[in-house]
């Protein structure tokens, strides 16, 4: 038998993501035989009351895939125990529930500030050992120093092979498909370099504001909350060299090399390559929304938007800028990677006035878009002859889906998987390929700390932007001064 212990099992992350993921795995009969799921939290609550809350949360997210028998199987695995996880004495009820089970996976769905004390409590209670694994939710720390402090505390109870630092973006089907696309085909990898790629864009846009999460967010900001983990992980998967195989260390070795090659951001160039923003009052979907400082209750220098140009100083990517942007209260929820190829060196096609109006009077450069939200898809824009009997050959851009095949998006799988499904299975199986290694996290924090220190050294305060827009005007200038522009939906 094995057990999955969810610390913070009654919290937002558990109810919104982890337990629905476990339900879907049960629905597909993918959970290990004999697995026990033990939710641990401070709230004094009966198991029946907890299961009722789980049912409500899962059913509201089942998206047409609710099945009473599947939930009954999940319910049979569920248990609940009220504990103070930072106190070894308080952990005795949990130890009793675990019994003789040694194949344990602990998921810390709690504030990172509690990681060290929980791990110390587990070790003091005798609940760590060679058969145990621990999953740490991001962000681990708020800078390199605090990351190392937390990681050393965790390392006193668990070896590196037992520690799984999770980034749920890596569990998304499209992100994994990017690896298959690059390294499972001979078409793209020879073109995946500075000879044919002009630049790369990574966008993570959110329409939601900070709201009552401001105590956490005001400490971290967009730079630490999103760019340090999600966006740098996506950058690594785009930019890394082909690994020798898909063993966990082979993949992660290549990602570390990318992070080590990132050019440092200095106070001298911080105004040229970065943009900080903070949303003011505006409209989202036609509804008025408040400014960040109103939600917080007083003015703050925390950024809710960041855009940055990253340069990778190696042979493959020299001269190819990577533009990243993320923010709250943007016009749409969108997560995408844009691979913009260089234009053809010379056009042999004459465009008449009609075709020029259609696509700017020039053959469009090829573009690959890896879309993670709101839909998951990989598409490639190529030029094609427009059907007809015109004497002049007229071209038109067409977009081909590389994810769903000839059937288009109508041929997509019957259910969109939650990214945590894959990662929970991998953690319980001990497969760390899609998790972040210590040196990888250290390099990411090192680069982000350089950005943060450059902001401080240059007294670089956030620029205001109206909620419902794509950040401060300076974010557009970041690209336009190089003759480029952010991707738009109608591009």
C-alpha positions in Angstrom: 0.0 0.0 0.0 0.9 3.6 -0.4 -0.3 6.9 0.9 -0.6 10.5 -0.4 -0.7 13.0 2.4 -2.1 16.5 1.5 -0.9 19.1 4.0 -3.3 22.0 3.6 -5.9 19.5 2.4 -8.8 21.8 3.1 -7.2 24.8 1.4 -7.7 26.5 -1.9 -5.1 24.7 -3.9 -6.2 21.3 -2.6 -9.9 21.9 -3.3 -9.5 23.7 -6.6 -6.7 21.7 -8.2 -5.4 18.6 -6.3 -8.6 16.8 -5.3 -10.3 17.4 -8.7 -7.1 16.0 -10.3 -7.2 12.9 -8.0 -10.9 12.5 -8.9 -10.1 12.5 -12.6 -7.3 10.0 -12.1 -9.8 7.8 -10.3 -12.3 8.4 -13.1 -9.7 7.1 -15.5 -8.7 4.3 -13.1 -5.1 5.6 -13.0 -4.6 5.8 -9.2 -2.3 3.0 -7.7 -4.1 0.1 -6.2 -4.4 0.4 -2.4 -3.5 4.2 -2.4 -4.8 6.0 0.7 -5.3 9.8 0.4 -5.0 11.6 3.8 -5.9 15.2 4.0 -4.2 17.0 7.0 -5.1 20.5 8.1 -5.5 22.5 11.3 -9.3 22.8 11.1 -11.2 20.6 13.5 -13.5 18.8 11.1 -15.0 15.3 10.8 -14.2 13.1 7.9 -17.8 13.2 6.7 -17.9 17.0 6.7 -14.6 17.0 4.8 -15.8 14.5 2.2 -18.9 16.6 1.7 -16.8 19.6 0.9 -14.6 17.6 -1.4 -17.7 16.3 -3.3 -19.0 19.9 -3.8 -15.7 21.1 -5.0 -15.0 18.2 -7.4 -18.5 18.1 -8.8 -18.4 21.8 -9.6 -15.2 21.2 -11.6 -16.1 17.8 -13.2 -17.0 19.6 -16.5 -19.5 17.0 -17.7 -17.5 14.1 -16.4 -19.2 13.5 -13.0 -19.6 9.9 -12.1 -21.0 8.7 -8.8 -19.1 5.4 -8.9 -15.8 7.1 -9.6 -16.3 9.5 -6.7 -17.4 6.6 -4.4 -14.0 4.9 -5.2 -12.2 8.2 -4.4 -14.2 8.6 -1.2 -13.2 5.1 0.0 -9.6 6.3 -0.2 -10.1 9.6 1.6 -9.4 10.3 5.2 -9.0 13.5 7.2 -7.0 14.3 10.2 -6.7 17.6 12.1 -3.1 18.3 13.0 -0.6 21.1 13.6 1.9 19.8 11.1 4.7 21.9 12.6 4.4 20.0 15.9 5.7 16.5 16.2 3.4 15.7 19.1 0.4 16.9 17.1 1.4 14.6 14.2 0.7 11.4 16.2 -2.9 11.0 14.8 -1.4 11.2 11.3 1.2 8.6 12.2 -1.6 6.3 13.4 -3.5 6.7 10.2 -0.4 5.9 8.1 0.4 2.8 10.2 2.8 0.5 8.5 2.8 2.3 5.1 6.3 3.3 4.1 5.6 4.4 0.5 4.6 8.0 1.4 4.2 11.1 -0.7 3.7 14.4 1.2 2.3 17.3 -0.8 2.8 20.7 1.0 -0.2 22.7 -0.3 0.6 25.4 2.3 2.5 28.6 2.5 6.2 28.2 1.7 6.9 29.9 5.1 5.7 26.7 6.8 7.8 24.2 4.7 10.8 24.2 7.1 8.8 23.7 10.3 6.6 21.0 8.7 9.6 19.0 7.6 11.2 19.3 11.0 7.9 18.1 12.6 7.7 15.1 10.2 11.3 14.1 10.9 10.8 14.4 14.7 7.7 12.3 14.4 9.5 9.6 12.6 7.5 10.1 9.4 10.5 10.5 7.0 12.5 7.6 5.6 13.8 6.1 2.4 10.3 5.4 1.1 9.0 8.9 1.6 8.9 11.7 -1.0 7.9 15.4 -0.5 6.3 17.7 -3.1 7.0 21.4 -2.7 4.6 23.9 -4.3 6.1 27.1 -5.8 7.4 29.6 -5.0 10.1 28.1 -2.7 11.4 31.2 -1.0 11.3 34.8 -2.3 15.0 35.1 -3.3 18.1 32.9 -3.6 19.0 33.3 0.1 15.5 32.3 1.4 15.3 29.4 -1.1 18.6 28.0 0.1 17.4 28.4 3.8 14.2 26.4 3.1 15.9 23.9 0.9 18.6 23.1 3.4 15.9 22.6 6.1 14.1 20.2 3.8 17.4 18.5 2.9 18.0 17.6 6.5 15.0 15.1 6.3 14.9 14.2 2.6 17.6 13.6 -0.1 17.5 15.4 -3.4 16.0 12.3 -5.0 13.1 12.5 -2.6 12.3 16.2 -3.2 9.9 17.2 -5.9 9.7 20.9 -6.6 6.5 21.3 -8.6 5.7 23.7 -11.4 2.3 22.8 -12.7 3.0 24.3 -16.1 5.3 21.4 -16.9 2.4 19.0 -16.5 0.4 20.6 -19.3 0.0 18.4 -22.4 1.1 21.1 -24.8 4.3 21.8 -22.9 5.2 18.1 -23.1 4.2 18.1 -26.7 6.8 20.9 -27.4 9.5 18.4 -26.3 8.0 15.8 -28.7 7.8 18.3 -31.5 11.4 19.4 -31.2 13.1 16.1 -30.5 10.8 13.6 -32.1 11.0 15.1 -35.6 13.8 16.1 -38.0 11.8 19.0 -39.4 12.1 21.6 -36.7 15.3 21.1 -34.7 17.7 22.0 -37.6 15.8 25.3 -37.8 15.7 25.9 -34.1 18.5 28.5 -33.9 19.6 32.0 -34.5 19.9 31.4 -38.3 16.2 31.0 -38.8 14.4 32.3 -35.6 14.0 36.1 -35.3 12.8 36.2 -31.7 10.6 34.4 -29.1 7.7 35.8 -27.1 6.3 34.3 -23.9 3.0 35.7 -22.6 1.1 34.8 -19.4 -1.9 37.1 -19.1 -4.5 37.1 -16.4 -7.7 39.0 -16.2 -8.1 38.6 -12.4 -6.7 41.0 -9.9 -4.9 40.4 -6.7 -8.0 40.8 -4.5 -7.6 39.4 -1.0 -4.4 37.6 -1.9 -2.5 41.0 -1.6 -0.6 40.0 1.7 1.1 37.3 -0.3 1.3 39.1 -3.6 2.6 42.3 -2.1 5.7 40.4 -0.9 6.4 38.6 -4.2 5.0 40.6 -7.1 4.8 39.4 -10.7 8.6 38.9 -11.0 8.8 36.3 -8.3 5.3 34.9 -8.5 5.3 34.1 -12.2 8.5 34.9 -14.1 10.9 33.1 -11.7 9.2 29.8 -12.2 6.5 29.3 -14.9 8.0 31.6 -17.5 11.7 30.7 -17.0 10.6 27.0 -17.2 8.9 27.6 -20.6 12.0 29.6 -21.8 14.2 26.6 -20.9 12.1 24.1 -22.8 12.2 26.3 -25.9 15.9 27.1 -25.7 17.5 23.9 -24.3 19.8 21.7 -26.3 18.6 18.1 -27.1 19.1 15.9 -24.1 20.9 12.6 -24.6 17.7 10.8 -23.4 14.6 11.5 -21.3 16.1 10.5 -18.0 15.3 13.2 -15.4 18.8 14.4 -15.0 19.5 14.5 -18.8 16.5 16.9 -19.3 17.3 19.0 -16.2 21.0 19.3 -17.1 20.1 21.0 -20.3 17.7 23.4 -18.6 20.3 24.4 -16.1 22.7 25.2 -19.0 20.1 27.7 -20.4 19.7 29.4 -17.1 23.4 29.8 -16.7 23.6 31.4 -20.1 21.1 34.1 -19.3 22.7 37.6 -19.6 22.6 39.4 -16.3 20.4 42.5 -16.1 22.4 45.5 -14.7 21.2 48.9 -13.3 22.7 50.5 -16.4 20.4 48.6 -18.9 17.4 47.8 -16.6 15.4 50.6 -18.1 16.1 49.4 -21.6 15.3 45.7 -21.2 12.6 45.6 -18.4 9.2 47.2 -17.7 7.4 47.2 -14.3 3.8 48.1 -14.1 0.9 48.3 -11.6 -2.7 48.3 -12.6 -5.0 51.2 -11.8 -8.8 51.2 -12.0 -10.3 50.2 -15.3 -12.7 47.7 -16.9 -12.5 43.9 -17.5 -15.2 42.4 -19.7 -17.2 45.7 -19.4 -17.2 45.7 -15.6 -15.3 48.2 -13.5 -12.4 46.9 -11.4 -10.4 48.6 -8.7 -6.8 49.7 -8.7 -4.2 47.5 -6.9 -3.5 50.1 -4.3 -7.3 50.2 -3.5 -7.3 46.4 -3.0 -4.2 46.7 -0.8 -5.6 49.6 1.1 -2.6 51.9 0.6 0.1 52.7 -2.1 2.7 50.0 -2.9 5.7 49.6 -5.1 4.9 46.0 -5.9 4.6 45.3 -9.6 1.5 43.5 -11.0 3.0 43.5 -14.5 6.5 42.8 -15.8 7.9 42.6 -19.3 11.5 41.7 -19.9 14.0 41.0 -22.7 16.2 38.1 -21.9 19.3 37.2 -24.0 20.9 33.8 -24.0 24.6 34.0 -24.5 25.4 30.8 -26.3 26.0 29.7 -29.9 22.5 28.6 -30.6 20.7 31.7 -29.4 23.2 34.6 -29.8 21.3 37.6 -31.1 17.8 36.1 -30.6 15.9 38.1 -28.0 13.4 36.3 -25.7 10.6 38.7 -24.7 8.5 37.7 -21.7 5.5 39.5 -20.2 3.0 38.7 -17.5 0.5 40.6 -15.5 -2.8 40.9 -13.6 -5.9 42.7 -14.9 -4.9 42.2 -18.6 -7.5 42.1 -21.4 -7.7 38.3 -21.6 -6.5 35.2 -20.0 -3.8 34.0 -22.3 -0.7 31.8 -22.0 1.4 31.3 -25.1 4.8 30.9 -26.6 5.4 32.5 -30.0 8.3 31.4 -32.1 8.8 34.1 -34.7 10.9 32.9 -37.7 12.8 35.3 -39.9 11.3 36.6 -43.1 12.4 35.1 -46.4 15.5 36.9 -47.8 13.9 37.9 -51.1 10.3 37.6 -52.3 9.6 36.5 -55.9 5.9 37.2 -55.5 4.2 40.3 -56.7 1.4 41.4 -54.5 -1.5 43.4 -56.0 -3.4 46.0 -54.0 -6.0 43.4 -52.9 -3.5 40.9 -51.6 -1.4 43.7 -50.1 -4.4 44.8 -48.0 -4.9 41.2 -46.8 -1.4 40.8 -45.3 0.5 44.0 -45.4 1.8 43.8 -48.9 4.5 41.3 -48.0 5.0 37.6 -47.5 4.5 36.9 -43.8 7.3 35.2 -41.9 6.5 31.8 -40.5 5.2 31.8 -36.9 4.7 28.9 -34.5 2.3 29.5 -31.5 2.3 27.2 -28.6 -0.9 28.0 -26.8 -1.4 26.8 -23.2 -4.5 28.9 -22.2 -7.4 29.2 -22.7 -7.0 26.3 -25.2 -4.1 24.0 -25.6 -2.7 23.9 -29.2 0.4 24.2 -31.3 -0.1 25.9 -34.6 2.2 26.9 -37.5 1.5 29.8 -39.9 2.8 29.2 -43.4 2.2 30.9 -46.7 0.1 29.2 -49.3 -1.2 29.9 -52.8 -4.7 31.5 -52.7 -7.0 29.4 -54.9 -8.1 31.0 -58.2 -7.2 31.7 -61.8 -5.5 35.0 -61.3 -2.5 35.6 -63.6 -0.4 36.7 -60.7 0.2 34.1 -58.0 -1.4 35.5 -54.8 -0.4 34.1 -51.4 -2.3 33.8 -48.2 -1.2 32.8 -44.7 -2.8 29.6 -43.4 -2.6 28.3 -39.9 -2.1 24.5 -39.3 -2.7 22.8 -36.0 0.1 20.5 -35.0 -1.6 19.3 -31.9 -4.9 17.8 -33.1 -4.0 16.6 -36.5 -6.1 16.7 -39.7 -9.3 16.8 -37.7 -8.4 20.2 -36.2 -9.6 21.2 -32.8 -12.7 19.1 -33.2 -10.5 16.0 -32.9 -9.2 16.9 -29.4 -9.3 14.4 -26.6 -12.7 14.1 -24.8 -11.4 15.7 -21.7 -8.9 18.4 -20.9 -6.5 17.1 -18.3 -5.6 19.1 -15.2 -1.8 19.6 -15.2 -1.5 18.3 -11.7 -2.8 14.8 -12.8 0.4 13.9 -14.6 2.6 15.5 -11.9 0.8 13.7 -9.0 1.3 10.4 -10.8 4.9 11.1 -11.5 5.6 12.2 -7.9 4.1 9.0 -6.5 6.0 6.9 -9.0 9.3 8.7 -8.2 9.7 10.2 -11.7 11.3 13.6 -11.3 11.6 14.5 -15.0 9.0 17.2 -14.9 10.1 18.6 -11.6 12.7 21.3 -10.7 16.1 20.3 -9.4 17.9 22.3 -6.7 20.6 23.8 -9.0 17.9 24.7 -11.5 15.9 26.6 -9.0 19.1 28.3 -7.7 20.0 29.6 -11.1 16.5 30.9 -11.7 16.6 32.7 -8.4 20.1 34.1 -9.1 18.9 35.7 -12.4 15.7 37.1 -10.9 17.6 38.5 -7.9 19.8 40.3 -10.4 16.7 41.9 -12.0 15.3 42.8 -8.6 18.6 44.3 -7.4 18.9 46.3 -10.7 15.4 47.7 -10.1 16.4 48.8 -6.6 19.8 50.2 -7.8 18.1 52.3 -10.5 15.1 53.3 -8.3 13.0 51.7 -10.9 9.4 52.1 -9.8 6.3 50.5 -11.5 4.5 52.5 -14.2 0.7 52.7 -14.0 -1.4 50.9 -16.6 -5.2 50.9 -16.9 -6.9 47.6 -16.0 -8.0 45.9 -19.2 -5.0 46.9 -21.2 -1.8 45.1 -22.0 0.4 46.9 -19.5 2.2 50.2 -19.6 3.0 51.7 -23.0 6.7 51.0 -22.3 5.9 47.3 -22.8 5.2 47.9 -26.5 8.3 50.1 -26.7 10.3 47.1 -25.5 9.7 45.4 -28.8 9.0 48.4 -31.1 12.4 49.9 -30.6 13.8 46.7 -32.1 11.3 46.8 -35.0 9.1 44.0 -33.5 5.6 43.8 -31.9 3.8 41.6 -29.5 1.6 38.9 -31.0 -2.1 39.8 -31.2 -5.0 37.4 -31.7 -5.8 38.8 -35.2 -2.1 38.7 -36.3 
